[in-house]
Each structure stands twice: as structure tokens, then as C-alpha cells.
């Protein structure tokens, strides 16, 4: 009868660090809050700009 040999289990390496908790905006210094809000506004404007341009192009194409 064959004997099964049990192998010692090795610890698996951690590939990813656990996610870091995000600080609450209210807990940041006022200067950091203002700069964060300003940068978010810029990002939103840049993100929305191509969508607005595409909508305007579609509107112009329908009107012709």
C-alpha cells in the first residue's frame, strides 16, 4: 500500500500590501483642503470637456 507523505506547508509571500485608509478631508489642514478641492475641480473640468465637445458635435451634425 503506498504511503502518502505530507509536505510541510510554506508560508505564502504577500504580494500586495493592504490598502491604506484614506484620510477624511475634514481632518486635513485647511490649506490642503483648499488645494485638494481646487485640483479635483480641475480634473472634473478636464474630464467633462471631451464629453461636452462630442455632444456639441452630435448636435451640429443633426442640425445640418
N, C-alpha and C positions, 0 to 999 in steps of 0.2 A: 504494500500500500504506500503510495507516495506521501511524503511529508511536505507540508507547506511551511515555508519559512517566512516568518513575519519580518518585514523590514522596519527599521526604526524610521518614524516619520521625521522629515526635516521641516524646520520652520520655513514657511514661505516668505520670501522677501516682500517688503512693502513697496509697491510700485508707485503709489500716489500718496501724497500727504493728505490728511483730512482737510476739508475746506476750512479756511479761516473765517471766523464770524465777521460780518460786516459791521462797522461802527454805525450807530444811529447818527443821522445828520445833525440832530439837535445836540448831541454830545460833542461835536467838533467845535473848534474855536470859530467865532463869528467871521473872521477873515476867510477861513477855509470854507465855511458855509456859502459865503457870497461867491467865491471863486468857483466852487462846485456847481452852484446854480447857474452861473454865467456860462461855464463850459457845457453844461447839459443843454442850455438853450441854443448854443451854437451848434452842437451836434444834432439837435432836433431840426433846426433850420436847414442844415446841410442835407439831412436825410429826406426832408419833405420836398426840397427844391426839385429833384428829378421827377417826383410824382406829380407835382403841380405842372411842370413843363409838359409831361406826357398827356395830362388831362387837357391842357390848353391846345396841344397839337391835335388831339382827337376832336375837340370841339371845332377847331378851324376846318378840319377835314370834312366834318359833317355839314358845315355851312357852305361849302363850295359846291 
